[in-house]
Amino acid sequence: MEFAGQETFSQPQSEIWDKVSDLQFMSQFIPDLDRIEQVTADHLRCRVKPKFAFLTGTLQLEFTVLQRERPNHLKISIVGKKIGAGLTLEVILSLATDPQTCLSWEAEIQQRTGLLKPIGNSLIQGTAENIIAALWTGFRQELSDDNQAS
């Protein structure tokens, strides 16, 4: 299952790159974040408490940067695990300037295991779209707050 989209920003490409490639910064936009367990430049481990009817309790997420080509390409692996369920995704972010900063993103669910395997694609897609929308809304709000503080 694949998802894709595009976001446009008035800020310079280098500023957007610095933010989207910073796992610590991006962690604040993870919906239903319970706690961050570990964060480095290329790795983030956290726990979330998703509010999904089909998945209760906590879910451990591990984000690992697989490729980083400043200032225009970032590839991240995301592995989600809980007792009896698992999920593996790969996310690619590409940035360009034309004349505003254009961020194209693609996400692919590479594997679903356990309790997530029988969940219908439409339910997974709807849930993923809500998570993605919340992430970009939070990101844009933070950019707006940063610009107002300047």
Backbone hydrogen bonds in HBPLUS format (Angstrom, degrees):
<---DONOR---> <-ACCEPTOR-->    atom                        ^
c    i                          cat <-CA-CA->   ^        H-A-AA   ^      H-
h    n   atom  resd res      DA  || num        DHA   H-A  angle D-A-AA Bond
n    s   type  num  typ     dist DA aas  dist angle  dist       angle   num
A0109-ILE N   A0001-MET O   2.83 MM 108  5.35 162.3  1.86 163.0 167.1     1
A0003-PHE N   A0107-ALA O   2.76 MM 104  5.09 152.5  1.84 154.7 159.9     2
A0107-ALA N   A0003-PHE O   2.84 MM 104  5.09 162.9  1.87 145.2 146.3     3
A0005-GLY N   A0105-TRP O   2.98 MM 100  5.45 151.3  2.06 149.3 151.5     4
A0105-TRP N   A0005-GLY O   2.93 MM 100  5.45 168.2  1.94 147.8 149.9     5
A0007-GLU N   A0103-LEU O   2.78 MM  96  5.12 161.5  1.82 149.4 155.7     6
A0103-LEU N   A0007-GLU O   2.76 MM  96  5.12 175.3  1.76 165.7 166.7     7
A0009-PHE N   A0101-THR O   2.82 MM  92  5.12 162.4  1.85 152.5 158.3     8
A0101-THR N   A0009-PHE O   2.98 MM  92  5.12 141.2  2.13 161.8 161.0     9
A0015-GLU N   A0012-PRO O   3.03 MM   3  5.40 124.4  2.35 106.0 119.5    10
A0016-ILE N   A0012-PRO O   3.15 MM   4  6.56 161.9  2.18 157.1 162.0    11
A0017-TRP N   A0013-GLN O   2.81 MM   4  5.98 165.6  1.83 157.4 162.1    12
A0018-ASP N   A0014-SER O   2.96 MM   4  6.09 163.0  1.99 143.2 147.7    13
A0019-LYS N   A0015-GLU O   3.23 MM   4  6.48 146.3  2.35 140.9 149.0    14
A0019-LYS N   A0016-ILE O   3.14 MM   3  5.23 123.7  2.47  97.2 111.3    15
A0020-VAL N   A0016-ILE O   2.88 MM   4  6.14 175.7  1.88 167.8 167.3    16
A0021-SER N   A0017-TRP O   2.95 MM   4  5.81 151.0  2.04 153.9 159.4    17
A0022-ASP N   A0019-LYS O   3.20 MM   3  5.28 161.9  2.23 106.4 111.8    18
A0026-MET N   A0022-ASP O   2.91 MM   4  6.18 168.7  1.93 160.7 164.0    19
A0027-SER N   A0023-LEU O   2.91 MM   4  5.89 135.7  2.11 141.5 151.7    20
A0028-GLN N   A0025-PHE O   3.38 MM   3  6.15 155.9  2.44 116.3 120.8    21
A0029-PHE N   A0026-MET O   3.03 MM   3  5.71 166.8  2.05 121.6 125.9    22
A0030-ILE N   A0027-SER O   3.20 MM   3  5.44 171.2  2.21 113.6 115.5    23
A0049-LYS N   A0032-ASP O   2.88 MM  17  5.42 159.9  1.92 157.1 160.1    24
A0034-ASP N   A0047-ARG O   2.75 MM  13  5.42 163.2  1.78 146.4 147.9    25
A0035-ARG N   A0047-ARG O   3.24 MM  12  5.42 156.9  2.30 136.7 140.3    26
A0047-ARG N   A0035-ARG O   2.85 MM  12  5.42 159.2  1.89 160.7 166.8    27
A0037-GLU N   A0045-ARG O   2.78 MM   8  5.43 154.3  1.84 142.8 150.1    28
A0038-GLN N   A0045-ARG O   3.11 MM   7  5.06 154.6  2.18 143.3 141.3    29
A0045-ARG N   A0038-GLN O   2.77 MM   7  5.06 164.0  1.79 150.6 152.7    30
A0040-THR N   A0043-HIS O   2.74 MM   3  5.13 155.7  1.80 158.0 161.7    31
A0065-VAL N   A0042-ASP O   2.94 MM  23  4.90 164.0  1.97 132.3 137.1    32
A0044-LEU N   A0063-PHE O   2.88 MM  19  4.98 151.9  1.96 144.0 148.9    33
A0063-PHE N   A0044-LEU O   2.73 MM  19  4.98 164.9  1.75 153.4 158.5    34
A0046-CYS N   A0061-LEU O   2.92 MM  15  5.35 159.7  1.96 152.5 159.1    35
A0061-LEU N   A0046-CYS O   2.80 MM  15  5.35 166.8  1.82 152.0 156.6    36
A0048-VAL N   A0059-LEU O   2.91 MM  11  5.33 160.6  1.95 149.9 156.0    37
A0059-LEU N   A0048-VAL O   2.86 MM  11  5.33 153.5  1.93 152.9 159.9    38
A0055-LEU N   A0052-PHE O   3.30 MM   3  5.21 164.0  2.32 101.6 106.4    39
A0060-GLN N   A0081-LYS O   2.85 MM  21  5.22 162.7  1.88 164.6 158.7    40
A0081-LYS N   A0060-GLN O   2.83 MM  21  5.22 154.2  1.89 147.4 156.2    41
A0062-GLU N   A0079-VAL O   2.85 MM  17  5.18 147.2  1.96 143.1 153.9    42
A0079-VAL N   A0062-GLU O   2.93 MM  17  5.18 157.1  1.98 142.1 149.3    43
A0064-THR N   A0077-SER O   2.86 MM  13  5.17 158.2  1.91 150.1 156.3    44
A0077-SER N   A0064-THR O   2.84 MM  13  5.17 165.2  1.86 151.5 154.3    45
A0066-LEU N   A0075-LYS O   2.71 MM   9  5.36 159.3  1.75 148.2 154.4    46
A0067-GLN N   A0075-LYS O   3.26 MM   8  4.92 158.6  2.30 130.3 131.4    47
A0075-LYS N   A0067-GLN O   2.94 MM   8  4.92 163.0  1.97 140.2 140.4    48
A0069-GLU N   A0073-HIS O   2.83 MM   4  4.97 177.9  1.83 154.1 154.3    49
A0072-ASN N   A0069-GLU O   2.88 MM   3  6.06 146.2  1.99 147.0 149.8    50
A0073-HIS N   A0069-GLU O   3.05 MM   4  4.97 144.1  2.18 137.0 142.5    51
A0095-LEU N   A0072-ASN O   2.99 MM  23  4.46 155.8  2.05 114.3 120.9    52
A0074-LEU N   A0093-LEU O   2.92 MM  19  5.09 150.6  2.01 149.8 153.4    53
A0093-LEU N   A0074-LEU O   2.77 MM  19  5.09 165.2  1.79 155.5 160.7    54
A0076-ILE N   A0091-VAL O   2.80 MM  15  5.14 163.2  1.83 153.5 159.4    55
A0091-VAL N   A0076-ILE O   2.79 MM  15  5.14 167.8  1.81 157.5 161.8    56
A0078-ILE N   A0089-LEU O   2.93 MM  11  5.05 167.5  1.95 138.3 140.2    57
A0089-LEU N   A0078-ILE O   2.77 MM  11  5.05 161.9  1.80 154.3 159.9    58
A0080-GLY N   A0087-LEU O   2.73 MM   7  4.94 169.9  1.74 153.0 156.6    59
A0087-LEU N   A0080-GLY O   2.88 MM   7  4.94 146.1  2.00 146.2 146.6    60
A0082-LYS N   A0085-ALA O   3.07 MM   3  5.38 151.9  2.15 158.8 151.9    61
A0085-ALA N   A0082-LYS O   3.09 MM   3  5.38 167.3  2.11 134.1 130.5    62
A0115-LEU N   A0084-GLY O   2.69 MM  31  5.94 163.8  1.72 156.7 159.9    63
A0086-GLY N   A0113-THR O   3.28 MM  27  4.88 151.8  2.37 119.3 115.5    64
A0113-THR N   A0086-GLY O   2.91 MM  27  4.88 163.3  1.94 135.7 135.0    65
A0088-THR N   A0111-GLN O   2.92 MM  23  5.07 151.9  2.00 146.3 147.3    66
A0110-GLN N   A0088-THR O   2.71 MM  22  5.47 145.8  1.83 145.1 156.1    67
A0111-GLN N   A0088-THR O   3.32 MM  23  5.07 152.2  2.40 136.7 135.3    68
A0090-GLU N   A0108-GLU O   2.98 MM  18  5.38 145.3  2.10 141.3 152.2    69
A0108-GLU N   A0090-GLU O   2.93 MM  18  5.38 154.2  1.99 148.6 157.1    70
A0092-ILE N   A0106-GLU O   2.83 MM  14  5.24 160.1  1.87 153.0 159.2    71
A0106-GLU N   A0092-ILE O   2.92 MM  14  5.24 148.2  2.02 146.7 155.8    72
A0094-SER N   A0104-SER O   2.80 MM  10  5.15 161.3  1.84 157.6 162.1    73
A0104-SER N   A0094-SER O   2.78 MM  10  5.15 161.0  1.82 160.3 162.1    74
A0096-ALA N   A0102-CYS O   2.97 MM   6  5.28 142.6  2.11 142.4 153.8    75
A0102-CYS N   A0096-ALA O   2.71 MM   6  5.28 172.1  1.72 162.1 165.0    76
A0098-ASP N   A0100-GLN O   2.75 MM   2  5.08 164.7  1.77 142.3 144.8    77
A0116-LEU N   A0113-THR O   3.20 MM   3  5.62 150.2  2.29 137.8 132.2    78
A0117-LYS N   A0114-GLY O   3.09 MM   3  5.58 148.8  2.19 112.7 121.4    79
A0119-ILE N   A0116-LEU O   3.30 MM   3  5.44 148.7  2.41 103.5 112.4    80
A0124-ILE N   A0120-GLY O   3.12 MM   4  6.45 163.4  2.14 154.3 159.2    81
A0125-GLN N   A0121-ASN O   2.75 MM   4  5.88 161.3  1.78 151.8 157.7    82
A0126-GLY N   A0122-SER O   2.98 MM   4  6.07 163.6  2.01 142.8 147.1    83
A0127-THR N   A0123-LEU O   3.05 MM   4  6.16 160.8  2.09 146.0 151.4    84
A0128-ALA N   A0124-ILE O   2.84 MM   4  6.01 164.4  1.86 153.2 158.0    85
A0129-GLU N   A0125-GLN O   2.89 MM   4  6.06 161.1  1.92 152.7 157.7    86
A0130-ASN N   A0126-GLY O   3.16 MM   4  6.38 152.1  2.24 141.7 148.4    87
A0131-ILE N   A0127-THR O   3.04 MM   4  6.36 157.5  2.10 151.8 157.9    88
A0132-ILE N   A0128-ALA O   2.88 MM   4  6.08 168.4  1.89 158.3 161.3    89
A0133-ALA N   A0129-GLU O   2.93 MM   4  6.03 160.5  1.97 144.5 150.2    90
A0134-ALA N   A0130-ASN O   3.00 MM   4  6.15 158.2  2.05 144.7 150.5    91
A0135-LEU N   A0131-ILE O   2.95 MM   4  6.19 155.8  2.01 150.0 156.8    92
A0136-TRP N   A0132-ILE O   3.04 MM   4  6.32 169.6  2.05 157.6 158.5    93
A0137-THR N   A0133-ALA O   2.94 MM   4  6.05 152.2  2.02 146.5 154.9    94
A0138-GLY N   A0134-ALA O   3.00 MM   4  6.16 164.0  2.03 148.6 152.2    95
A0139-PHE N   A0135-LEU O   2.95 MM   4  6.18 156.8  2.01 148.9 156.1    96
A0140-ARG N   A0136-TRP O   2.91 MM   4  6.03 166.4  1.92 147.8 151.1    97
A0141-GLN N   A0137-THR O   2.96 MM   4  6.14 156.1  2.02 147.0 154.1    98
A0142-GLU N   A0138-GLY O   2.99 MM   4  6.19 157.2  2.04 147.4 153.1    99
A0143-LEU N   A0139-PHE O   3.00 MM   4  6.31 156.3  2.06 149.9 156.6   100
A0144-SER N   A0140-ARG O   2.92 MM   4  6.16 156.5  1.97 148.4 154.9   101
A0145-ASP N   A0141-GLN O   2.85 MM   4  6.13 156.2  1.90 150.1 156.7   102
A0146-ASP N   A0142-GLU O   2.84 MM   4  6.06 156.7  1.89 149.3 155.6   103
A0147-ASN N   A0143-LEU O   2.97 MM   4  6.20 156.6  2.03 147.4 153.3   104
A0148-GLN N   A0144-SER O   3.01 MM   4  6.24 149.0  2.11 146.1 154.4   105
A0149-ALA N   A0145-ASP O   3.02 MM   4  6.20 144.4  2.15 143.8 153.0   106
A0150-SER N   A0146-ASP O   3.20 MM   4  6.39 130.7  2.46 139.0 150.8   107
